[in-house]
Amino acid sequence: MCNEKNAYTLILASASPRRKEFLEHLNIPFEIKTMSIKEETDCTLPDEIVLDLAKKKGIAVFNELQRLKDQKEKNSNFADSFFPLIVAADTLVFLGKEQLGRPRDALDAKEMLKKLSGKQHFVYTGVYIVCFDIEKNMQRERSFYCKTEVDFAHITEDFLEEYIKSGESMDKAGAYGIQGSALSFISGIKGSYSNVVGFPLYEFVVQLKDFLGCRDDNEGEWRKKFKRTK
Amino acid sequence: MCNEKNAYTLILASASPRRKEFLEHLNIPFEIKTMSIKEETDCTLPDEIVLDLAKKKGIAVFNELQRLKDQKEKNSNFADSFFPLIVAADTLVFLGKEQLGRPRDALDAKEMLKKLSGKQHFVYTGVYIVCFDIEKNMQRERSFYCKTEVDFAHITEDFLEEYIKSGESMDKAGAYGIQGSALSFISGIKGSYSNVVGFPLYEFVVQLKDFLGCRDDNEGEWRKKFKRTK
C-alpha cells in the first residue's frame, strides 16, 4: 500500500535507554523525540494511571510534530511526506495500592527497596500509539497495558547499601533494574520480562500489527508501512 | 574465621559470557577455568541431566586445580594458600521430554525454533559447587537445579529467517537468548529470569551462603570467605 515516500516514521517518545534498546530489536529505524510533561494524573487504578501518563507523553509529541508539519506545509505550499507514528510508554511499580515511580534520590531509593524487600509487587507499563493514518486520512490511536508479577527475596542491609551506591536504582521505577545485580534478590517473575524492563516488546508487536491492519503471520507486511531509512 | 590468606578463590568453570556477567554482579573477584569434557550423561530426567553435566564440568576443573596445587606443594615443601571454590553450570531447554542443547548450525537452530514456536517449554539449569573445605579439611560439594517456564508466541517464517541470520541463536541452549530480539516472540516466563539466561543468580546466592555455613542476613560474613583481590 505504502511506498517509501508514503510511509510512517517510527518515533519513540521516551528518553529511556532501555526502551531504545528494546525497540532496536525490531529492526526498523526510529527517531527519539520527547516533550517535557507534568507526570500527573487524576486516575487511581494502576492500569488507568500508566495508560493516562503514556497517552499524555505521546500526545504531547504528536501535537508538536503535527504543528511543525503544518508550519512546513504552510510555508512551502507542498504536502510534507513526514508521517510520524508515535509510541509512548509509562512504567510504574505497585506494591498493593502504593505507587512507586522513579526515586528522587538515594534515600528515596533505599526506602522504596526496603518496602519491596521480601514481598511480591506488580510492574505496569502503559503503551500509547498515535498517528495520522495515511490511508484513512484521520488521527488514530491505540492504548494497551501490560502487568508482570515480581517476587523479591529479603534484601540484606549490607546489600542494599551496596546496591544504592552502585547507582543502579536511579531513573528506574521502584528503584531497581531487573537487568543488573538486582537479579541476586529477584526470586522470580510471572509474565512479560521486557515489561519489567519498561517496554513489553512482544505485546507491542502484536498490538502494532493489529493497529496497522496487518496479518499476524506476515512480517513483511507491517514492516513495509515504515520508512526503512532514517 | 578466614583471613585473606586463608580464603577461597572463586572459580567459574564456564566460558559463557552471560554467566560471567551475572557472577560479576556479586562483586567478588573470580577466575575462569574450563576443562573440555564429553557432555554425555546416562541420566534421563531433565533435572538429573543438568545436575550430572554441571557436576562433570565442575569436577574436571576441581581435579585439575587440585593436581596443580599438589604438584606445587610437593616441589616447594610449603602448603599452598590457593583454595579454589568451583562453580559449574549446565543449561538445557526441554520441550516435553525432548532435550534441546546448543544448535550445531543455522539449520539446526531453525529446526529448534520451529519446534518451540507457539509452545511452552522449560529451561533447566543445574549448578554444582565444589571446594576443599578450609575449616573442615575435607572435600565438599553442593548441587541444585532451577526450572523456569517460558512461553513462546508463534514465530513467523520471515522473523525466523532474520533471527537466524542475526547469529543470536548460536551457542545458546534452545537456539535463543532471552536478552535479545527473541523478546518480540517470548510472550511470558514464570520463575527465575536469570535461569533462562543460564545462571540462576538468586538461587545461587542462597545456596552458596548455606554451603558456607553463613547466616542469610549477613552479606559481610560469606563475602569474607573469598579473596577480595585476584
Interface residues (C-beta under 8 A of the other chain):
Chain A: F22 H25 L26 N27 A153 H154 T156 E157 D158 F159 E162 I178 G180 S181 L183 S184 F185 I186 S187 G188 I189 K190 G191 S192 Y193 S194 L201 Y202 E203 V205 V206 D216 D217 N218 E219 G220
Chain B: F22 H25 L26 N27 A153 H154 T156 E157 D158 F159 E162 I178 G180 S181 L183 S184 F185 I186 S187 G188 I189 K190 G191 S192 Y193 S194 L201 Y202 E203 V205 V206 D216 D217 N218 E219 G220
